[in-house]
Each structure stands twice: as C-alpha cells, then as structure tokens.
Amino acid sequence: QVQLVESGGGLVQPGGSLRLSCAASGSISSFYALGWYRQAPGKQRELVARITSSGYTNYADSVKGRFTTSRDNAKNTVALQMNSLKLEDTAVYYCNAHLSGTSVDYWGKGTLVTVSS
C-alpha cells in the first residue's frame, strides 16, 4: 500500500507563487510516474503535470511555462512549483502515483489552492 500526502496549498494573489509537495510512503518505487491533478468546483479532475521515473515531464497546456514539477526518488517526493498563478488555477490539487504499464494508481487526499485578490 502506498500513501501520498500533499502539502503547501493555501491562498495566494494572482501573479504569486506556491510550491506543493507530495511525500510518498509505503512500497513506492522509482518505477512509478508521479503526477499532479486538479479539480476545480463543478469541473472534472484534470492532469496538471507528470514526471516519469526517467524524468520525462509533461504539462497541461494551461500551465506550460508557469508550473514545474520535479521528483526526488531517494526521498520519494514530488514537487510542483507554481508561478504566475491565475484565478483559474484555483482548485484542489491531488498527488498521483501511477505504476507504468498497469492500472495501479494511488491518490493523495488533496490540498486546496485558492488564487484570489
């Protein structure tokens, strides 16, 4: 069993920055792709950013150039640096661990990011 715990959410003004972190415990390994999803009120959960075990990253078009994800395999952590935040970035952000080539997925409970003036 894998547990994922997010931290770093909060209230920020438009144009500001936040850094989210996700700590994984349990039988996590470097074979997992780690990612961030978000869900805004009334909307479906969507992929924000993902980083594979080899370090390949992909981002949603809406956050490219503003968000950066990174991972530390030794510490089993993944981070999401969010810059130039916009009102539309307001959502609950979830950490995800996906075992490549399988249907195995683990989720954190989420952390709320509110962008407001």
Sequence and secondary structure as in RCSB ss.txt:
>XXXX:A:sequence
QVQLVESGGGLVQPGGSLRLSCAASGSISSFYALGWYRQAPGKQRELVARITSSGYTNYADSVKGRFTTSRDNAK
NTVALQMNSLKLEDTAVYYCNAHLSGTSVDYWGKGTLVTVSS
>XXXX:A:secstr
 EEEEEE  EEE TT  EEEEEEEEES  TTEEEEEEEE TTS  EEEEEE TT  EEE TTTTTTEEEEEETTT
TEEEEEE S  GGG EEEEEEEEETTSS EEE   EEEEE  
